[in-house]
Amino acid sequence: MTTRKSTGIKKHTFRSAYNTGNGNYSETHNDDGLTEQSHAPSCDINLILAQFMETGIMPNMKQSTPQYGDVSEIDFQDIQNQLAHAKTLFEELPDPVKAQFDNEPFKFLKFAENPENNTALVEMGLAHAPKDRLDPALQAEADQETTSLTADKSEKSDASEELST
């Protein structure tokens, strides 16, 4: 900092592309900091690789074990399209349903995949009731349709026998 000639008060100057900036702008910290240095050797990539070169075994990781698989038949763009479609379908759900799952599609999918939650999905209006829970009138109507189809097939087979003789 420079001082003003008229008042003797220090004058603040800004560093620009045109001054050399002779001032010392570095900061020094004398404390040890909050970082635990005892973990430094276990995080040093050079030490990890040196251990691997000696033993041929990677050190134990506290995370899950790596998984390998052949994914050559899976197209990245198709997966992204499926994810976008699933997110769009989730966004179309009513707001109370989305709020029940904290607006997280994966929580909803986990809930919907569990067969024990089928009744809750029916109550939300997101699934159809199983066939045995149909109204008796609808059940009788469905039974009549299936019996009439079998009767039609038997008539056609009789007609085909008459033509063949």
Secondary structure, 3 states (H helix, E strand, C coil): CEECCCCCCEECCCCCCCCCCCCCCCCCCCCCCCCCHHHHHHHCHHHHHHHHHHHCCCCCCCCCCCCCCCCCCCCHHHHHHHHHHHHHHHHCCCHHHHHHCCCCHHHHHHHHHCHHHHHHHHHHCCCCCCHHHCCHHHHHHHHHHHHHHHHHHHHHHHHHHHHHC
